[in-house]
Amino acid sequence: MQEAFAAAASSSNNSSSSRPAGGGAPAGGLQDVLKSLQQGSSVTSGLRRVTDDMKAKNRADRSGAVPAAATPAGAAVRLAAPAAAPTKPPRFELEQERKWVVEWQVGQKELVVNVADPKQSVYIYSCSDCVVQVKGKCNAISIDKCKKTGVVFED
């Protein structure tokens, strides 16, 4: 058993000595690859032409229409009325001397925020059809869940 192991080890040492030190490929292999890359346009001469019907963007099954049979037969189709957005009382105030809060305003075209300290920020949330003017320099202006709301600010 030890003799078979020793013979296998010596044969692997002999085979590894014939390989170049750089890796598993023979030295001529790398040169052949470089020569084939330098052929230019003749490299692509053996490739087939891709027609329009072969391209994924032109496939017929990509129409975007969902077949009518996509809904399960046993499930009842229920049309839910859109949930009414919760309306809260409008808020326009300065919190903790740092953050101006403008919330739940509807149809107010002349909301003016006078920023006294450049470290203050302005937070506008869930306003609809409003225009908010920020007078003075502030740290940040954040707008969240607003519809048809404009913000005018100075440098």
Beta strands, then each sheet from edge to edge (+ up, - down):
strand 1: 91-95
strand 2: 99-103
strand 3: 111-114
strand 4: 121-125
strand 5: 128-135
strand 6: 140-144
strand 7: 147-153
sheet 1: 1+ 2- 4- 6-
sheet 2: 3+ 5+ 7+
end
